[in-house]
Amino acid sequence: MRKYRVITIGEKFNKLTLLKRLQVKLVGHTRRYYGIFKCDCGEERMILLHNVARGVTKSCGCLYKISNKLNPKRYSKKNFRQDFEI
């Protein structure tokens, strides 16, 4: 059985800070732990704790918006479709 790191309230991961741990949701035989996180931009979201701890989720979505503004050609869906012929 794997032991995962315990995430405490107030702990910060990239741009997200844990405000509250939520109850476990059972999906089949798997337990899912969620938390309410506050991003540096001020938005609050419910996110899987496991994804935040692993670094999969780094923000509420504001990082994508910033990267899209800095380089719109690279991150636009139109160019993605053209590059990969979708």
N, C-alpha and C positions, 0 to 999 in steps of 0.2 A: 504494500500500500504506500502510495506516495504521500509525503508530507509537504504541504505547501506553506509558504511564509505567511505569517499572520499580518494582515494589514490593519494598522490602527487608525482611529479617527484623527484627522489633522495631518496625516502623512501626505506628502506631495510626490507626484509622479509626473514628470515633464510639466505640462501646464495644468494638470488636474490635482485637486485637493479633495480628499475624502471627507464628506460632511456626516454621513450616516450610513450604517450597514443595514441592509434590508433582510427580510426572511429568505429562507432557502426556497427555491422553486425546483420541484422534481420534474425532470424531463425524461420519461422512461425510467431507467435505473440510475440516472446521473443527477447529481445535485448541482444546482447552479446558484452561486452566491452573487448577489447584486449589491450595488452601493449607489448612493447619491453623491455625485462629484460636482464640484464647482470649478469651472475653468477660469483662467486668468482674465479672459475677456468678460466674465461676469455671468455667463450662462450656466445653468444647472442641468445635469443629465443623469439618467439612470443607466449605469454601465456595468457589465460583468467585471467583477473584481479580478478574475483570472487574466482577462485580456489587458487590464491596466498594469498588473504586476509583471506580466511578460513583456510589456512594451508594445503590444499590438495596437492599443488605443492610446494616443498621445494627447488628444485634445477633443473638444466638443464638435469639431468640424471646422473651426476657425483657421487651423493650419492649412487646410486644403484651400480655403478661400484666399488666404494670403499668398500661397504659392501660385494660385491661378492668376492673381492680379500681377504678380511679379513676372510671370512668364506664361501669358495666356495661350500662346501657340502650342506650347508643350502639353498643357493639361486640358485643353478643350476636347470635348467629345467628338466634334466634327473632324479634327485632325487625327484623332485616334482611329476613327472609322476609316479614314482615307489611308492611313499608314498600314492598317491590317486588313484592308479590303472587306469590311463587314457590311 
